[in-house]
Amino acid sequence: MNYVKITRYRKKSPLKTKICIISDIHFSPKESSKRFNKVLKSIKKESPGYILIPGDIIDSADAVDDEKEFYRVLDWFKELSQLAKVFISRGNHDMYRRPNDDNDKRRWLLDYNELFWDKLRKISNIFVLENSGYSDERVYVFGVDLPPEYYNFEQVSFGKSTIFHPVRENKSELLHTLEKSSLDTEKSKINFFLCHSPIYMTDPDILKKLDGFDYIVSGHMHNGIVPPILNELWRGTRGILSPTRELFPLNSRRGNIDKGGKLVISGAVTTFAACAGKKRIFRGLFPIYMTVIEL
């Protein structure tokens, strides 16, 4: 399948532009450039003013250890940055590394691969927002860098999350991160909040903190692993399965922007990436998701 599926929203705004959103790219040596070039082609066709990416750029830190892969990803972003300003908030896979030792029972190690991120930050028109914001004459974009504790990294890394006992993300850590951040929005501009996970983005306590933002942009949920045909018929935001194996999780698809809310949830560029193991055989059933907001 692997066609680009665009979800489009049209909103009235004095800012006449398009916002392209892609999430969960999951670059890895197992994914060919063909998929990612389709994304470039689709974005170029839209001629956006801005591009937002709420996390999971790479599948794991070791995905860019090889020099060839390292520069394949960076070269792709150089091409992307020529189309519009690109704003990135990091996701959980952007901080994980697979163990080198096959006997290590841990599935993941904590590693941000800062060499890669330093190179990415130096590309013109690329803005990696780590609990920080960017402002120009038309928009203000803030990106939150959720800590490992938010994802309960220690439990997830040892494979303790199951369908019967899913590990849930930590709302307290999110609140703590937001309290430490400067979330001053600008009333004369369109304000975007980038956060990889949408799980708590409709929670009243969180929304109170984000009151000044016009849009909340997330990914992470891979559309709840809902097959494309069912996705068209199934209303609401619930999915089938969350990244931590919770059944029928809320805030997995779409968001509530079409119902007057702020939340936009973009599906994944790569739904079943290398980290999915044998489940990658299903990746051909899912499109490349992209969201476009026309303002």
C-alpha positions as CSV (number, residue, x, y, z in Angstrom):
1,M,0.0,0.0,0.0
2,N,2.4,2.7,1.2
3,Y,0.5,5.6,-0.5
4,V,0.4,9.0,1.3
5,K,-3.0,9.4,3.1
6,I,-3.6,13.1,3.9
7,T,-6.1,14.1,6.5
8,R,-7.1,17.7,5.8
9,Y,-8.6,20.4,8.0
10,R,-9.7,23.8,6.9
11,K,-9.8,26.5,9.6
12,K,-10.6,30.2,9.4
13,S,-7.6,32.3,10.2
14,P,-6.0,35.6,9.3
15,L,-2.9,33.6,8.6
16,K,-3.2,32.4,5.1
17,T,-1.0,29.3,4.9
18,K,-0.8,25.6,5.1
19,I,0.7,23.5,7.9
20,C,2.0,20.1,7.1
21,I,2.3,17.6,10.0
22,I,4.2,14.3,9.8
23,S,5.0,12.1,12.8
24,D,6.7,8.8,13.7
25,I,9.0,8.7,10.7
26,H,11.1,5.9,12.4
27,F,14.2,6.1,10.1
28,S,16.2,2.9,10.2
29,P,18.4,0.9,7.8
30,K,15.5,-1.5,7.3
31,E,13.3,1.3,5.7
32,S,14.1,2.3,2.1
33,S,14.3,5.9,0.9
34,K,11.3,5.3,-1.3
35,R,8.9,5.7,1.6
36,F,10.5,8.9,2.8
37,N,10.9,10.4,-0.7
38,K,7.1,10.0,-1.1
39,V,6.7,12.2,1.9
40,L,9.0,14.8,0.4
41,K,7.0,14.8,-2.8
42,S,3.7,15.1,-1.1
43,I,4.8,18.0,1.1
44,K,6.4,19.8,-1.8
45,K,3.0,19.5,-3.7
46,E,1.2,21.1,-0.7
47,S,3.6,24.1,-0.6
48,P,3.3,24.6,3.1
49,G,4.3,27.6,5.1
50,Y,5.5,25.4,8.0
51,I,6.2,21.7,8.7
52,L,5.6,20.3,12.2
53,I,7.1,16.9,13.4
54,P,6.0,15.8,16.9
55,G,8.6,13.1,17.4
56,D,10.1,9.7,16.7
57,I,12.4,10.9,13.9
58,I,14.5,7.7,14.2
59,D,13.6,4.2,15.2
60,S,16.3,4.1,17.9
61,A,19.6,5.8,18.5
62,D,21.6,3.0,16.9
63,A,19.6,3.4,13.6
64,V,22.0,6.2,12.7
65,D,25.3,4.7,14.0
66,D,26.3,3.7,10.5
67,E,27.8,6.7,8.7
68,K,25.8,6.0,5.5
69,E,22.5,6.0,7.5
70,F,23.6,9.0,9.5
71,Y,23.9,11.1,6.4
72,R,20.9,9.6,4.6
73,V,18.7,11.0,7.4
74,L,20.5,14.3,7.5
75,D,20.3,14.7,3.7
76,W,16.6,14.0,3.8
77,F,16.1,16.7,6.3
78,K,18.2,19.1,4.2
79,E,15.8,18.5,1.4
80,L,12.8,18.9,3.7
81,S,14.1,22.2,5.1
82,Q,14.2,23.7,1.6
83,L,10.4,23.4,1.5
84,A,9.5,25.3,4.7
85,K,10.6,25.9,8.2
86,V,10.6,22.6,10.1
87,F,9.8,22.3,13.8
88,I,10.6,19.2,15.7
89,S,9.8,17.9,19.2
90,R,11.5,14.6,20.2
91,G,9.7,11.4,20.9
92,N,10.4,8.3,23.0
93,H,12.2,6.4,20.2
94,D,14.5,9.4,19.8
95,M,16.0,8.6,23.2
96,Y,16.2,4.8,23.0
97,R,19.0,2.5,21.9
98,R,18.8,-1.3,21.4
99,P,21.2,-3.3,23.6
100,N,24.3,-4.6,21.7
101,D,24.3,-7.8,23.8
102,D,21.7,-10.2,22.7
103,N,21.8,-11.7,26.2
104,D,20.7,-8.4,27.7
105,K,17.1,-8.8,28.8
106,R,16.5,-5.1,28.5
107,R,14.8,-4.1,25.3
108,W,16.1,-0.5,25.3
109,L,18.9,1.6,26.8
110,L,18.6,5.4,27.3
111,D,20.7,7.2,24.7
112,Y,19.9,10.5,22.9
113,N,22.7,10.1,20.3
114,E,23.5,13.8,20.7
115,L,26.0,13.7,17.8
116,F,23.0,13.1,15.5
117,W,20.9,15.8,17.1
118,D,23.7,18.3,17.1
119,K,24.1,17.8,13.3
120,L,20.3,18.1,12.8
121,R,20.1,21.3,14.7
122,K,22.8,22.9,12.5
123,I,20.7,22.5,9.3
124,S,19.3,25.8,8.2
125,N,15.5,26.1,8.7
126,I,15.4,23.1,11.1
127,F,14.3,23.9,14.7
128,V,14.6,21.2,17.3
129,L,12.5,22.5,20.2
130,E,13.5,21.1,23.6
131,N,11.1,22.7,26.1
132,S,11.6,25.8,24.1
133,G,9.8,28.0,21.6
134,Y,10.3,29.7,18.3
135,S,8.6,32.9,17.1
136,D,8.4,34.6,13.8
137,E,6.1,37.3,12.4
138,R,3.2,34.8,12.0
139,V,3.5,31.9,14.4
140,Y,4.8,30.8,17.8
141,V,5.7,27.1,18.1
142,F,6.6,25.5,21.4
143,G,8.0,21.9,21.6
144,V,8.0,19.9,24.8
145,D,10.8,17.3,25.4
146,L,9.1,14.6,27.5
147,P,11.5,12.9,29.9
148,P,12.1,9.2,30.2
149,E,10.1,9.2,33.4
150,Y,7.0,10.3,31.6
151,Y,7.1,7.1,29.5
152,N,8.0,5.0,32.6
153,F,11.2,4.0,30.7
154,E,12.5,1.5,33.2
155,Q,9.3,-0.6,33.1
156,V,8.9,-0.4,29.3
157,S,12.6,-1.2,28.7
158,F,12.3,-4.5,30.5
159,G,9.2,-5.4,28.6
160,K,6.8,-5.2,31.6
161,S,4.0,-3.6,29.6
162,T,1.4,-6.2,28.4
163,I,-2.2,-6.1,27.2
164,F,-3.4,-7.2,30.6
165,H,-1.1,-4.9,32.6
166,P,-0.2,-2.0,30.3
167,V,2.3,0.6,31.6
168,R,0.6,4.0,31.5
169,E,2.3,7.3,30.8
170,N,3.0,9.6,33.8
171,K,0.7,12.6,33.9
172,S,2.6,14.0,36.9
173,E,5.8,14.1,34.9
174,L,4.1,16.0,32.1
175,L,2.7,18.5,34.6
176,H,6.1,18.9,36.2
177,T,7.7,19.5,32.8
178,L,5.1,22.1,31.8
179,E,5.4,23.9,35.1
180,K,9.2,24.3,34.5
181,S,8.6,25.6,31.0
182,S,7.9,29.1,29.8
183,L,4.6,28.7,28.0
184,D,3.9,32.4,27.2
185,T,2.0,32.5,24.0
186,E,1.6,35.5,21.6
187,K,-1.9,36.7,21.0
188,S,-1.1,38.3,17.7
189,K,0.1,35.0,16.2
190,I,-1.1,31.4,15.7
191,N,0.3,29.4,18.6
192,F,1.2,25.7,18.2
193,F,2.2,23.3,21.0
194,L,4.2,20.2,19.9
195,C,4.1,17.2,22.2
196,H,4.9,13.6,21.0
197,S,2.2,11.9,23.1
198,P,-1.5,13.0,22.9
199,I,-2.6,10.8,25.8
200,Y,-3.2,13.6,28.3
201,M,-3.8,16.4,25.7
202,T,-7.6,16.5,26.5
203,D,-7.1,16.3,30.3
204,P,-8.5,19.4,32.0
205,D,-5.4,20.0,34.1
206,I,-3.2,19.9,31.0
207,L,-5.5,22.0,29.0
208,K,-5.4,24.7,31.7
209,K,-1.6,24.9,31.3
210,L,-2.0,25.1,27.5
211,D,-4.9,27.6,27.5
212,G,-3.1,30.1,25.2
213,F,-2.3,27.7,22.4
214,D,-4.5,27.5,19.3
215,Y,-3.4,24.0,18.3
216,I,-1.9,21.0,20.1
217,V,0.0,18.7,17.7
218,S,0.9,15.1,18.6
219,G,1.7,11.7,17.0
220,H,3.0,8.7,18.9
221,M,-0.1,6.5,18.7
222,H,0.3,5.2,15.1
223,N,-3.4,5.8,14.6
224,G,-4.1,3.2,17.2
225,I,-3.1,0.5,14.7
226,V,-6.6,0.8,13.1
227,P,-6.6,-0.6,9.6
228,P,-7.3,2.0,6.9
229,I,-10.8,0.7,5.9
230,L,-11.9,0.5,9.5
231,N,-10.4,3.9,10.2
232,E,-12.9,5.5,7.7
233,L,-15.9,3.8,9.4
234,W,-14.9,4.0,13.1
235,R,-15.8,7.3,14.7
236,G,-14.2,8.9,17.7
237,T,-10.5,9.0,18.8
238,R,-10.1,5.5,20.2
239,G,-7.7,3.1,18.6
240,I,-7.2,-0.7,18.9
241,L,-3.8,-0.7,20.6
242,S,-1.5,1.9,22.2
243,P,2.3,1.8,22.0
244,T,2.3,0.4,25.6
245,R,-0.3,-2.3,24.6
246,E,-3.3,-0.7,26.2
247,L,-6.5,-1.9,24.4
248,F,-8.9,0.7,22.9
249,P,-6.9,3.8,24.1
250,L,-8.4,7.3,23.8
251,N,-6.7,10.0,21.9
252,S,-5.2,7.6,19.3
253,R,-6.6,9.1,16.1
254,R,-7.5,12.4,14.5
255,G,-7.9,14.4,17.7
256,N,-10.8,16.8,18.2
257,I,-9.9,19.7,15.9
258,D,-12.8,18.8,13.6
259,K,-15.2,19.3,16.6
260,G,-13.9,22.7,17.6
261,G,-11.1,21.4,19.8
262,K,-7.3,22.1,19.7
263,L,-5.9,18.6,19.4
264,V,-4.5,17.2,16.1
265,I,-3.1,13.7,16.2
266,S,-1.2,12.6,13.1
267,G,-0.8,9.0,12.1
268,A,2.7,7.5,11.5
269,V,4.9,7.8,8.4
270,T,6.0,4.2,9.3
271,T,3.3,2.4,11.3
272,F,5.3,-0.9,11.8
273,A,9.0,0.1,12.0
274,A,12.1,-2.0,12.6
275,C,11.4,-2.0,16.4
276,A,8.1,-3.8,15.7
277,G,10.0,-7.0,14.9
278,K,7.9,-9.7,13.2
279,K,4.9,-7.4,13.1
280,R,6.6,-5.5,10.3
281,I,5.0,-7.9,7.9
282,F,1.8,-5.8,8.3
283,R,3.5,-2.5,7.4
284,G,2.3,-2.8,3.7
285,L,-1.3,-2.6,4.9
286,F,-0.9,0.9,6.3
287,P,-0.5,4.1,4.4
288,I,2.0,6.9,5.0
289,Y,0.0,9.3,7.1
290,M,0.2,13.1,6.8
291,T,-2.0,15.9,8.2
292,V,-2.6,19.3,6.6
293,I,-4.2,22.3,8.3
294,E,-5.2,24.9,5.8
295,L,-5.4,28.3,7.6
